[in-house]
Amino acid sequence: MNRNRSKSRWTVKVAAWLCFALASSLVPATSSLAQASASQQEFLFAYKLMQRGDTAEAGAAFDTFLEKFPNDEQRGDALYFRALIYQQSGALQASAELLAGATGTSAPKRVPAFAVQLLRGQVLTDLGEYDQALESLEQIDLDRLPDNAMASVLLLRSLAYRGAGNFEASANSADAAAKLASPVKARALLELARAKALGGDTTSALVTLAEALAMDNAAVNPEAARYAGDLSFSEGQLDEASAYYTRVIERYQTSGEFPAAVTGRMWADLQAGRNVAVVNAYKQFAESMPKANQAEAKYLVASAYQSIDQHALATQFLADYASGGDDQPLSALVLYKLAVSQFELARYTDMAQTVARLEKWFPESPQQIDASFLLASADAKQGRAVEGIGRLNTFIEAGPDNPYYAQALLRRAALFEQGDELDAAASDLKQYMDQKGNVESPTVTLRYVDLNHRLGNYEIAIETCDAILGAAKAMPPAVTQEALYRKGEAQTRATQYREALATFDELQRDHPINPYRQAVELRRGLLLNQLGRTDESMAVLLESANDARMPTPQRVAALRIIAAHLRDTNRTDDSALTLRRIEQLGGLETLKDAELLWLGNYEVERNEPAEAIRTLAVIDGEKRKLVGVEESEMLFTRGRAYFMLDDLENAHRSFFGVVALGRGFDLEARLFLARTEAKQGNHDAALIELSDLTKADDGRIVAESLYETGKVYRQRADLLRRRGDEAGMRESLLSARASIKRMVVLYLTVEALQPLPQQGLVELAEIADELGEDDVLVKELNELTRAFDGSPYAEYGRALLDQKSRKRADDALVRLNRMDAESLDPTLGGWVAAKKAELEAMR
């Protein structure tokens, strides 16, 4: 883009204003016009034509006057006006020649000397003869001029000084013009900004342009806004540049600055990654722009399409641009980009032809090494990695004096990296860094860090990051931030946890706004946890988990650690809620196998069997299939859930699967198989299963098996009662008593098995009641209340005693109502509810 065009057309209007300001002194009064001489009438005829705007006729009339009256006293004035007309029509050389003759005896008599010097300075400036222009302009005595004329002279001097390369004098002169209240004040501010920018003070130039734009001068604002966009773009201020260009686009569509403003904004948006905006601008404005601007716009829209991987569309625009010939400004770059898109589309033959064209027409182009890399990459894509590396070897083997040596090292490193030859890639990058230095090539140095990180060379990665950080003042902030982040990552992998935490703390403290902030907070939480600073860790991890800006995988990682900590500290409800949050973020599939197993067990224990089945289904399919003890645990937990739902067929199938696998949970599964058989009415099968389990080495299994055996016999007794088999019923009750009695006697005081012995004593009391043995009933309940005094079971036993021994049903009901229902286990809770209903019915 041409971003520093110098304009001076404004002085045409100044000269014309000066011309007409002289009219009163040049035109005689009407009363004396008839007595005017022939020469005077000829002069006035030409002058009046010029006043009317008949420029061509005025020029011819002045030519006639000068030819007919070569010695007239008004010759100098005629030379001035004829020169002015030449200047207005663009015939600058002719104007300069006439002004050169308007001296001495031929100097104007009525046109002021400063006007002649001003016009001569204008013409010579437009001709690029700045030193001669300044000779004329510096002769003008500013003190004798009105403000408007003084401002015009100062502004023209500024242009001439700038053309001569004296930017300081140019700025001073434009500044003086801008301080005067004149019609050229806005233009003076614009030219002052140009002088400042050319002198290296872009920041001040932008401030001055803002001042010029604030004047809202329609003749100056389009150029000032476009120039402000150019300067902002050059400073990397892309949003500001886009805003300035947009100002021209929206307000001054008929301005000559409009096409350049459109392409300028497209450049800014492209650099800022706003590719869709670039495409939209092309669609909206391209057809209305001049051909040269259209070509530039095609390049820009093609680049935008490349950035969003729309290479087919990019190819169309690039090929269209290239068809315009190789003498266009961006041709070399266009050919290279065309080759890039052809590469991405796997059109390797077309790509090779495009590269050949680039090599032929632009052999010295900086894109040559990139084109060679494309060819090398194409070789690699087609299984010819050796050929690709061979192409780059040519540049590397030529040695460091080859202008493409360093770039070839980079390209070959990339090719090695594509082939997963990380050691070779790291070696090439090291050679590049040794030649260029870390400060000159920080992005390459960071790539070197990444390669060593992937190779497990964490100490090298740390040392390299330290080299970058040692030159932090010479580095862009983004590089320093990435170096700290990568150093912390490498220290973490090297198990240097304290050092890693210190590095991450430094990054967050010294660079509070950095692109890694959320990720670093997560890592800090993990490191604090690793260092045993649990409370701090959980606080940091919880903050990360609650941060909606954090990527979902990282939020999940934070929640996962929190859930594990809550499990380890027996806060199971909170742990389950945390796992549910993970499910909300990414679905149940996001949970790991162990987490799903734990959650399924938790849901069974919480009497949520349907939820447990849904949870466990994730790890019981083709996509995720457990093996070993984990599979047994899953089947066992799922079987319990089905059992709770009375889905006995699926429960039996799950428990049988556990037993068949023989990899864990076998005894527990056989116990539940027995319970399932009993629920299905298969009492004999249940008793056979339980008989084996009562001989197990596991005390808990033995105790539960004895208890379950008693319950099965009680179920059989109930069935026989309904059939009227009193003898069979009594025999079954006695068998039930024997089994449960054995469990109670053996395990009455075993804390780990509670409340099973207490439940056994209640069962024994109920069996005695069914057998009509009131004394035995009282004996069993007394043992319960004595052995477990203060427990809910003891209180339940006292209620039963109130009812049975003392015949006081109301007292029993009062006692039961005082019991805390929420603190009761499911078995006791069921008994209390049933007994309360029974007593209520008796009242």
N, C-alpha and C positions, 0 to 999 in steps of 0.2 A: 504494500500500500504506500502511495505517495503522501506522507503525513506532514510535510514541511513546505508546502507551496507558498510563495510570496505573492501577495496581491497589492497593486497600487492603483487600480482603476479609479479609486476615489478622487484622485487629483484632477481627472477630467472635469468633474463637477465643480471643483474648486476654481479651476481656470475659467470655466464658463461663468461662474458667479462673479469673478473679478472682471471679466469682459463686460458683462451687462451692468456692473456697478459703475463703469466708466462712461456709460451711454450719455449721461447728461453733459459731460464735458466734450464729447465728440460730435453731438448733433446740434447744429445751430438752431436758434429760435425760428419759429415758423415765419415770422415777419421778415427775416433776412435770408431765408432759404432760396428765394427767387433770385437774389443777387449773388448766390454762391458761384464760385468759379467752376469750370468744367471738371477740373481735377477733384475739387471738393465734392461735387455732385457724384462723380464716379466712385469716390471712396465711400460716401454715405450710402450709395446704392448697394455696394457690396456688404457694408456693415449691417444695413437693415435686413438684407437677405439672411445674414447670419443670425440676427435677432429673431427672425421668423422661424428659424429652424431649417431653412432651405440651404443645407450645408454645401451640397455639390454646386449649386448655382452661386453661392457666396464665394466658394473657392475659385470658380472660374472668373467671377467678377473682380476679385482681388488680383488674380493673374493678369487680367486686362488692365487694371489700374497700374500695376507695377511695370507692365510693358509700355503703356502709353505715357506714363509720367515717371520716368526713372529718377528724376532729380527733384521730385516734389517733396515738400517738407514733411508730408504725412507718410513718406515711404517707409520709415521705420515702424510706424504703427501698423501699416498694411502688412509688412513682413511678419510682425508678431501675430496678427490675426490669421494670416495664411498658414503660419506654422502651427497655430492652435488648431485650425481645421484639419491639417495633416495629422496632427497628434490624435485628434478625436477619431479619425478614420483609420488609424493604425499605421499610417505611413511615417514611421518614426524617423527613419533616416532622412527623408525629405524635410521633415520638421526640424531636425537638428541642423541641417545645412542652411536653412533660412535663418534660424536663430543665430548661427555663427556669423552671418552677414549683417545682423541687426546691431551693429556696433559703430562706434565712432560717429561720423556724420550721418550714418544710416540708422542710428539708435532711435527708438521711439521717442516722440516728443510729448505725447499725452499719456501713454501707458506708463505707469510707474516702473522704475527700474527693478523693484523687487518682484513685480509680476513677470517681467522678462526672465529674471534669474530663476524664479520659481518654475516657470514652464521649461526653461532649459534644463534645470535639475531634474524635473519630471521625465523629460524625454530621454536624457542620458541615463537616468536610473532604469527606465524601461528597456534601454538598449544594453544594459549591463555594464556601462562605462561609469562605474561608481566613483572612482577618484575624480574624474572630470565633473561628474554631477556635484560632488561635494565642493569643488572649487567654486562653482556657481552659487550653490546654496549657502555656503559659509560667508559669502559677501553680503547677504541680506542682513540689514540692521533691524533686528527684531524689535528694538525699543520703539521704533517709529510706526509699528504696525498695530492695527486693531487685533483684538484677541482671536477672532476667527482666522484672519490671515496668518497671525503668528502661529496658531496651532497647526495650520496646514504646512507651513514651512518646517516646523519642528518635526512633524510626522514624516514629511518627505526626507528630511535629513536622517531620521531613524532608519528608513528603508535603505538609504544609500550607505550609511554606516554598516548596517547588517550585511549588505551585499559585499562590502569591502572586508568583511570579517571582523570588524570591531564591534563585538556584541555589547561591551560595556557602554560605549558611546551611544550605540543604538538604543539601549535600554534607557539611558539618561535622557536622551532626546524625546523618546516616546513618553517617558514619565512626565516630562515638562509639558508636553502637549496634552496629556490626559488631565493635568491639573487645571487646565483652562476650560471655561464654560464655552464650548463651541460645538458646531454640528459634527465635528470629527472626534469628539471625546471617546465614544464607544470604539471607533476604529483605532484610536491611539492606545486604548487599553489592550486591544487584541494584539497590536504590533509590539507593545511592551511585553506581553506574555511570550510572543515568539522570541524576542531578544533574550529574555530570561531563560527560556528553555534551551536555546542554542548556546547560551553561556553556561549551561549545566545546572541551573536552579529550577528543576521541573516543579517542585513543590510550590514555590512562590509563583511560578507561571500559572498553575492551576487556580491559585487564590485570585490572581489578577483576572483570569478568564471568568471566574464566578462573578467578579465585580462588573465585568463587561456585560455578561448575560443579564445581570440584574437591571441594566438600563433598558432592556427590552427593545433594542434597536433592530427593526425588521431587516435592515440592510446588512447588519453585522452579525446578528445572532446565529444564523445558520452556520456561517463559517466558524464563529467562536465555539459553538457547541460541538461541531464536528472536530475542531482542533483539540478541544478539551477531551473529547473521546479518544483521540489519537494519543495524547499525552498520558491519559489514565491507562490506556492499554499498554503503552511502553513501560509503565511503572508496575504492571501486573495487577492494577486495580480494576478487575474485570467487571464487577457489578457497576462501579461508577462509570466506566467506559460505556457499558451497555445503556445506562441511563442517559448519558449525553447523546449518544447516537439516536436513541429513541426520541429524544426531544426534537431532533431534526426531522426524523421520519414522520412524527405525528403533527408537527406544526408547519413544516416548510417543504412540502412535497414538490413544489414548483421550483425550489432552489437548485442551483447547480451542485450543491453539497449533498443532495438527497441520495444519489446512487452510491457515493462513497460512504455515506452514513449507514446505508443498508448493509454493504459488505463489511463495514467496520463492526457493526453489531454482530454480524454473523461470525466474524473472527473472535470477538469477545465471548460470545456464547459457546463457540466451539472450544475455546481454551478452558472455559469454565465447566465443560462437560454437559452443557445444555443442548444436547444434540437434536432433540425434538424441536426446540425453538429455531435452530438453524434450518431444519427442513421446512418448517412453517413459513419462515421469512422468505425462503426461496420460492415457495409456491405462491406467496402473496405478491412479491415485488419483482421477481426476476424478469418477467416479460416486458415490464415497463422501463427497464434500465438500458443504457447504451451497451453496445456489443462488448466492449472491453470489460465493463463491470459484470455483464452476464457471464463471461468466461470465468472471472474470478469467483463469482457466486457458484458456478458449477463445481469448481474445485472444492469450495467450502462445503457444499451440500454433500458431495461425494465423500469428503472426510468425515462428515457427521454420520453418514450411512455406514462407513467403515467402523466407526466407534461403537455402533450398536449391532455390529455383525450382519448388516444388510449388504453383503458384498456383491450380490447380483445387481442391486440398484446402484451401488457405488461404481461398479464397472461401467454401467451405461453412461453415467455422467463423465467419468474420467476418459472413456474412449471418445466421447463427443468433444471434450476439450482437446484431446490429443489430435483429433482430426483437423483442427484448425492450423496445424503446422507446428514445427519445432522452434519457431522464433517467438513464441508467446512467453511472457515473463515466468510462468510457473511450469514450463514444459518438462524440465528435468524431474521436478518433484512429482508432477502428474504421472509421468511414465513409471516412476518407481512405485507410486501408490497403486497404479493400475496393476502392476506386477504383483503387489501384495494381495490385492483382492483376487486376482486370478489364482494365486497360490492357495488362498483360503478356500476357493471353489474347486480346488484340485484340478484346475485347467493348466497343467504343467507345461504343455506344449505352447499354449498361448503366452504363458508367463515367460518362457524362454525367448520367444520372439520379441516380446516387449523389452526384456532386458537387453537383447541384442541391439534393439533400436536405441536404447539409452546409451549403450557403450559406443555406438557409432556416432551419435549426434552430440553427446556430452561426455567425452572421455575423461574430462577433468572434474566431473561432478562429484560432490561429496557423497552422493547417493550410490556411487559405484561399489563401495565396500558393502553397503546394505543389500544391493542387488546380488552381489556375490554370495552373501549370506543366504539370501532367498534361494538361489540356485543350490547352495549346499543343503539347505533345509529341505528343498524339494527332493534332492538325492536321498536324504535320510528318510523322508516320507515314503519314498518308493523302494526302501530297503537298500539304498546305496549310501549308507552313512560314511563309508570309507572315502567315496568320491567327494562327498560334501566336505569332510574334514580336509581332504586333499586340496580342494579349491582354496581353503583358508590358509593351509600350510604355505602356499605360494607367497602370501603376504607376510607371514610370520618369519619364514626362512630368509626373507630379504633383510631382516634385522630391524633394530629400533629406528634406523634412519628412514625406513620406508614410511611414508605419511599415513599408511593404513595399518601399520603394525599393531598399535594399541587396540584399534577397533577390531582387528582380526582376532586378537586374543579374546576379546569379549565375545565375539560371535562364535568362536570355536568352543569357548567355555559353555556357552548356551547349548551348542550342539552336543557336547559331552554330557551336559546335564540332561538333555532330552533322552540320551541313550543310557541314563542312569550311571554314567561313569563319573561319579561325584569327586573322586580323588583327582582325576585329570582336570575336571572343571575347576576345582579349587586351586590347582597348581597354575592354571592359566590366569585366574583372577589375581593370584599372588604376584605373578610376573607383571601384570598390568598395574597393580598397586605400587609395586617397587619402582616402576617407571614414573607414574603420575603422582603418587603420594595420596595420603588419606584425605587431605583437605580438598584437593582438586577432584577427587572421585569418591565422595562419601557414599553414593548409592551403590557403587561397585563394592566398596568395603563392606557395606551391609549385606550384600549378596554373599560375600565371602563368609561373613558371620553365619548366615543361614545355612550355607553348605556345610560348614564345620559342625554346626548344631545337628544337622541331619546325619552327619558322619559319626556323631558321638564325641567329637573333639571339643568338649566343652571348655577346657582351659584355653585353647586357641581362640575360641569364640569370645571368651571373657577378655582376654588380652587385646584382641582386636577392637572390641567395644571401648576398652580403656584408652586405646590410641585415638579413637574418634573423640571421646570425651575430653581428652587432653588438649584437643584443639577446638573445644566447644565454641569459643568466641568467634572463630572463623567459620563456623558451621551454621547453616540455617536451623532455626529452632526445631523444625520437624525432624531433622537428622539427629539432633541431640536427644530428642524424645524417643525416637526409635532405638537409638543405641542403648539408652537406659533400659528400655523395655526388653530388648534382646539380651542384654547382659543379665537382667534379673531372671529371664527364662533359662539361660545357660547355667546360672548359679543354682537354680532350682533343680535342674537335671543332674547337676554335679553334687547334689545333696548338701550344698552350702546354704542351708535354709536361713540362717541368721543374716548372712551377707545378702541373699536374695531379697529378704524383707527390707533391709536397709536401702537397697537399690530402688525397689518399688516405692518406698517411702519418699526417697529423694525425687523420684519422677513426679509423684503426686504433689509434693510440697513446692518444688521449684517450677513446675509446669501444670498448674491447676486445670488448664484447659488443654487436654491432649487427646488424640484419637484412641488411646488405649485405656482411658480412665476406668471404664466399666470393667474391662477384662482384668486390669491390674487389681481392682478392688476384690474381685473374685480370688485372684491368686494370693493376695494378702490374707484373705480369710483362710485359705487352705494352708498357707505357711504358718499362720498363728496357731492353727489347729495342730500342725505337725510339731510345733515347738511347745505344745502343752498349754498354751494360753487360750484355754477353751472359751471362756466368757467373751474375750475380745473377738475371738474367731467367729463365734456364733452371731455376735452383733454385726460384724462386717458382712458375713455371709447372708444374713437376713436382709440387710440393706441391698445387697446385690440381687437377691431373689425378688425383692419388691420393686426393683428398678425396671420399669416398662421399656426403657431404652436398651436394656441389656438383651443381646441375642438369646433366643429361647434355649439353645443348648447350654449356655453358660448359666442361665437362671436355674435350669434343671440340675446342673452340677452343684450349685450352691444348695439347693433344696435337698439334694441327695445326701450331702454331708450333714446337714441339719437333722434330717430324718434319722440317720445312723446314730448321731449323738443322742437324740431323744430316746432311741431304743436302748442305747447303752446305759442311760440314766433312768430306765424304767418308766419313762413318760410315753407310754404306748399310745394313748389316745392322740397326743400331739404329734407323735411320729406318723400315725395313720393319716391324720389330717394333712401333714406335709406331703406324704406320698400322693394323696388325692390332689394336691395342688400341682404336682408333676403331671398327673393324669390330665388335669384341666389345660395345662400348657401344651402337651404333646400327645395325649392319649395314653391308654394303658400300656401300649406297646413301648412307650418311652422307658417304662420301669424295667430294671434288670430282673433276671430270673430269681435271685435271692430275695429281692424286694417284693416280687409278686408272691413268692411262697410265704414270706412273713405276713404280708397283708392278707392273704387267703386264710392263714391260721388265725390272725387277729379277728377277721370277720366271723369265723366259725365260733371263736370264743365269745364274741359279742352277740351271738345268736342272730347273725345276718347270713344265713346259708346261701340265699340266692345271689347276694353280692359276691360271696366267696367263689361260687361256681363261675360267675362272670369274670372274675379276676384271674382264676386259674386257667380259664379257657385259652388265654393268650399263650401259655407255655405248654399247651397240650394239642399242638397242631403240626402241620408239615413245616411251617416257617421256623418254629422254635420248638424243638423236641428235646426234653430233658433226658439225661441218662444217669445211671447209677443211683446213689442214695437220694439225689434230688428228685428223680422220677418217682421213687417210692414215697417220698414225703408228699409230693403233689397228689399222687393217687390216694394216699391215706387221708389227706385233708379234704380232698374232693369227696371221698366216700363218706366222711363225717357230715359234710354239708348235705349230701343226698339223704343220709340217714335222718337228719333233722327235718328234712322236708317230707319224710315218709316215702321217698322215691326208692323203695327197697331194692328193686332190680338193679338200678344203677349203683346203689350203695354196695350191693353184693359184688357186682362186677369190679368195682374199684378196689374193694378190700381183697378180693381174690387175686387181682392183678399184683397187689403188693406182695402177697404171699408167694405168688409164682415167681416174681423177680428175685426174691430172697436177698435183697441188697439193703435192708434196713426197714424198721417199723413193722417187722413180721409179726411179733407177738401182739403189738397193739392192734394190728389189722385183724389177727385171728380173734381177738377179744370182741372187736366190732362185728366180725363175721358171725360170732355166736349171738350177739345182740340182734343182728339182722335176722338170723334164722328164727330166733325167738319171736321177733315181731311178726314174722311171716307165719307163725304157728308151728314151725318145725322144731318142737321142743327137744326131741331125741337128738337131732343133729346138733342143736345148740349145746346140749349137755355133753355130747361126745367131744366137741371142740373145747369146751370149758374144762373137761376132765384132764386133757393133756396140759392145759395152761396152768392148772393148779400145781403142776409138778415143775414149773419153770424155775430158773435160778434168780429171776428178777422178783423181788419182794412185792413191788407195786403190782405187777401183773398177777402174782399169786393172790394177793388180797382182793383185787378187783374181780378176778375169776371166781373166787369163793363167793363173793357178794353177788355176782351175776348169776352164779349157779343157784343160790337161794332164791333170787328173783324169778328165775325160770321155773323152779319148782312151785313157787307161789302162783305163777300164771297157770301152771298145769292144775294146781289145786282148785283155782277159780273155775277152770273149764270143767273139772270133774264135779264140782258142786252144782254147776248149772245142769249137768247130766244126771244128778241125783245119786252119784257114787260117793257116799259118805266115807266109806272105808278107804277108797282110793284118794279122796281128798285129804283125809287125816294123814295117810302115809306120805303124801307129797309135802304137806306142811311140816311134818317131822324131818323130812329130808332137807327142806329149806332151812329149818332151824339148825340142823347139824352143820350145814355148810357155812351159814352166816355166823353161827356161834364160834366156829373154828377161826374165822377171820377176826372176830372181835377179841377173842382170847389171845391170839398171836400178835395182833397189831394195835391193841387198844391204846397204848401210850406212844406209838410211833408218830412223831410230829409231822413227818413228811407225808404221811398218808391221810392226815385229817382233811375233811371231816368224814372220811369213809367209815371208821369205827363208830362214830356217833350215829351215822345213818343206819349202821348195822344194828345198834341197840334199839333204835326206833322200830326197825323191821322186826326184831325179835319180840318187842312189846306187841306189835300188831298180830304176829303169828300166835302169841299166847292168847290174845283176845279172841282170835278166830277159833282157837282150840278150847275156849271157855276156861282158861287157867288164869283167873284174876290175880292170884298171888304171884304167879310168875311174871305177869304183866307189870305189877307194882315193883317187883324186884328189879326188872330190867330198866324201868324208868328211874328208879332210885339210883341205880348205878350210873345212869346217864347224867342225872342232875348232880351227883356227887363227884364223878370223875371229870366232868366238864363244866363245873360251876362257873357261871358268868358268861357262858357261850350262848348263842341263839338256840342251839339244839337243847341245852339244858332248860332254857325258858319254855321251849316247846314241850319238853317232857313234863314240866310242872303243870302246864295247861292240860295235858292229857291226864295227869294225876288228879287235878281238880275235877275233871269231868268224870273219871272212872271211880276213883277211890272215895271222893268226898261227895259225889253226886251233885256237884255244884257247877252246872253248865254255864251260868252267868259269869261266875268267877273265871272260868276257863276262857270265855269269850273276851272278857276285859283284859286278861293277860295277853291273849293273842293280838288284840287291837293295839296294845302298847308296843309290840315288836316293830322294829324299823324295817319295813318291807324292802327298802332300797339296799340294805346291807346284807340281805339274805341271798344265799346261793340258789340257783334254779331249783334244785331238788327240795330244799327246805321251803322255799317260797311256794312251790306247788302244794306241799303238804299243808302249810299254814292256810292257804287260800281255800283248800278243800275242807279243812276242819272248820274254818269260820263259816262256810256255807252250810255245813252240816249243823252246827250249833244254832245258827240263825233260824234254820228250818224247825228246830226243836222248840223255839221260844213261843 
